[in-house]
C-alpha cells in the first residue's frame, strides 16, 4: 500500500489543482471553473461551470480529484509506480 511508503502522503485539498496551475496545465479561468464545478448544486450551475473548465477541445480530465483525498506520492516515487 502506498501509504506505508515513507515518501508518500495524502494530498492536501486543492493540491493537484494548484500544481496543475503552477505547471501551466490550467489557467486561472479553468481553476475557477473547476471550483465552481465542484461546488455546483444544480444542473444549470454545473453546465455554466463546465463551460469555464473546457477550453476549445481541451478539458480537465478528472474534475474534483482533489476532493477525493487520493494519496499523492512525490516525484521520488514516480519511477516505482
Backbone bond lengths (Angstrom), bond angles and torsions (degrees), N, CA, C in turn:
res aa  C-N    CA-C-N  psi(-1)  N-CA   C-N-CA  omega(-1)  CA-C   N-CA-C  phi
1 X - - - 1.446 - - 1.532 108.18 -
2 X 1.317 116.25 136.60 1.460 120.91 -176.24 1.521 112.94 -61.93
3 X 1.322 118.16 -32.29 1.464 120.17 -177.19 1.523 112.61 -65.19
4 X 1.302 117.65 -15.53 1.469 120.98 178.86 1.525 112.52 -84.66
5 X 1.314 116.92 -13.12 1.457 120.66 179.33 1.521 109.24 -77.57
6 X 1.327 117.91 134.97 1.470 120.42 -174.61 1.529 114.51 -66.03
7 X 1.326 118.49 -20.34 1.458 121.22 -177.79 1.522 112.41 -99.72
8 X 1.333 117.53 10.34 1.467 122.08 176.96 1.517 109.53 -109.40
9 X 1.315 115.17 149.06 1.458 121.56 178.25 1.516 108.95 -152.79
10 X 1.322 117.36 158.85 1.470 119.12 175.02 1.532 109.73 -65.87
11 X 1.297 116.80 142.85 1.466 120.85 178.08 1.524 109.65 -71.22
12 X 1.310 115.50 145.16 1.462 121.15 174.02 1.526 108.46 -74.75
13 X 1.339 118.12 152.27 1.469 119.50 176.09 1.526 110.42 -57.16
14 X 1.321 116.30 128.99 1.458 121.46 178.98 1.517 115.25 82.90
15 X 1.317 117.63 -0.02 1.466 120.45 -175.13 1.533 112.74 -63.78
16 X 1.323 117.65 -43.77 1.462 119.94 -178.98 1.524 110.62 -65.10
17 X 1.321 116.38 -39.88 1.462 120.70 178.36 1.526 110.48 -65.30
18 X 1.331 116.80 -44.34 1.464 120.78 179.14 1.528 110.52 -60.66
19 X 1.325 116.95 -44.79 1.466 120.25 -179.99 1.533 111.69 -64.46
20 X 1.336 115.88 -38.46 1.469 119.24 178.23 1.527 110.52 -65.78
21 X 1.326 117.47 -38.89 1.461 121.49 177.74 1.529 110.59 -66.85
22 X 1.323 116.55 -48.26 1.466 120.52 -179.42 1.526 111.78 -64.49
23 X 1.334 117.35 -30.03 1.456 121.74 179.75 1.525 113.35 -86.03
24 X 1.339 117.03 0.38 1.454 120.42 177.51 1.512 114.97 81.45
25 X 1.317 118.34 7.99 1.462 120.52 179.56 1.533 112.16 -83.15
26 X 1.343 117.20 -20.08 1.463 123.10 174.73 1.521 108.02 -129.45
27 X 1.336 116.07 144.27 1.463 118.34 172.30 1.527 108.34 -99.53
28 X 1.325 116.82 175.12 1.460 121.10 -174.83 1.525 112.08 -61.20
29 X 1.328 117.97 -37.23 1.458 121.39 178.58 1.522 110.62 -62.41
30 X 1.331 117.10 -41.46 1.460 120.76 178.54 1.526 111.37 -66.69
31 X 1.321 117.20 -40.00 1.468 120.93 179.58 1.525 109.89 -63.27
32 X 1.334 117.13 -46.20 1.452 120.58 178.77 1.527 111.01 -64.43
33 X 1.332 116.82 -39.89 1.461 120.89 177.03 1.516 111.94 -63.71
34 X 1.318 116.84 -38.05 1.463 121.00 178.31 1.520 110.69 -64.57
35 X 1.332 117.69 -41.91 1.458 121.18 176.56 1.525 110.37 -61.61
36 X 1.334 116.01 -44.92 1.462 119.99 178.20 1.522 111.24 -62.31
37 X 1.329 117.04 -37.46 1.462 121.27 178.85 1.523 111.04 -65.16
38 X 1.315 117.20 -42.92 1.462 121.49 178.80 1.531 110.40 -64.65
39 X 1.333 116.67 -39.21 1.463 121.84 -177.44 1.526 113.89 -83.35
40 X 1.337 118.19 -7.78 1.467 121.57 -175.59 1.527 111.23 -60.81
41 X 1.325 114.89 135.11 1.465 120.79 178.47 1.528 112.42 -109.33
42 X 1.319 117.81 -20.28 1.456 121.37 -179.57 1.521 109.93 -121.65
43 X 1.325 115.15 163.86 1.466 120.33 178.84 1.528 110.69 -63.72
44 X 1.321 117.47 -37.11 1.462 121.37 178.67 1.523 111.59 -64.34
45 X 1.318 116.99 -42.53 1.466 120.77 177.31 1.523 110.14 -64.14
46 X 1.327 116.37 -39.70 1.463 120.51 179.37 1.525 110.76 -62.81
47 X 1.331 116.76 -44.94 1.466 120.21 -179.77 1.526 111.89 -62.77
48 X 1.338 116.92 -42.88 1.466 120.18 179.84 1.526 111.02 -64.87
49 X 1.329 117.22 -42.23 1.461 120.96 179.63 1.521 110.87 -66.03
50 X 1.314 116.63 -39.16 1.459 120.76 -179.35 1.521 111.29 -61.95
51 X 1.327 117.66 -33.29 1.465 121.18 176.94 1.524 111.46 -62.07
52 X 1.322 116.58 -33.72 1.465 120.05 179.03 1.524 111.85 -75.09
53 X 1.318 116.83 -31.00 1.461 121.33 -177.56 1.516 110.63 -77.68
54 X 1.323 117.09 -37.39 1.460 121.68 -177.83 1.523 109.16 -81.90
55 X 1.313 116.67 127.20 1.465 122.05 177.14 1.522 106.57 -122.95
56 X 1.314 116.44 109.75 1.466 119.95 -176.02 1.518 109.02 62.78
57 X 1.318 115.74 -122.42 1.457 120.45 178.57 1.519 111.64 -104.15
58 X 1.329 117.80 7.12 1.457 122.11 -179.30 1.511 109.13 -101.87
59 X 1.315 117.13 130.03 1.462 121.10 179.40 1.516 109.14 -131.94
60 X 1.310 114.85 158.33 1.458 119.89 173.05 1.517 106.60 -67.90
61 X 1.322 118.05 127.67 1.457 120.99 -170.68 1.526 114.48 -74.73
62 X 1.315 118.22 -33.73 1.464 120.19 -176.94 1.530 109.57 -132.56
63 X 1.338 117.98 79.18 1.456 118.97 -179.88 1.524 111.45 -59.07
64 X 1.319 116.56 134.65 1.451 121.66 174.98 1.507 116.02 80.63
65 X 1.310 118.58 11.18 1.458 119.28 -178.24 1.512 111.84 -57.77
66 X 1.328 117.77 -30.80 1.465 121.03 179.48 1.520 112.01 -60.61
67 X 1.323 115.89 -39.68 1.458 119.93 -175.16 1.522 112.65 -70.72
68 X 1.325 118.34 -8.31 1.461 120.88 -179.79 1.521 112.49 -84.08
69 X 1.322 117.37 -12.37 1.455 120.75 179.27 1.521 112.82 67.91
70 X 1.307 116.79 34.85 1.462 120.35 -179.81 1.524 110.67 -66.80
71 X 1.313 116.29 148.21 1.454 120.94 177.33 1.518 109.47 -69.11
72 X 1.296 115.39 134.42 1.470 120.97 179.46 1.522 108.34 -116.05
73 X 1.310 115.77 126.45 1.464 120.15 176.47 1.514 108.04 -103.48
74 X 1.299 115.58 143.74 1.453 120.04 179.02 1.517 110.30 -70.09
75 X 1.314 115.91 168.53 1.461 121.45 -179.67 1.523 112.53 -57.86
76 X 1.320 117.71 -21.55 1.455 121.89 178.59 1.519 110.81 -55.65
77 X 1.310 116.77 -36.17 1.468 121.57 -176.73 1.513 112.45 -90.80
78 X 1.301 118.69 -2.06 1.458 122.47 -174.31 1.523 112.83 -53.29
79 X 1.303 118.42 -42.52 1.451 121.41 -179.14 1.511 114.06 -74.57
80 X 1.321 118.08 -14.56 1.460 121.58 -177.07 1.509 113.37 -89.46
81 X 1.331 116.34 -19.02 1.471 118.76 -175.67 1.503 110.54 -82.41
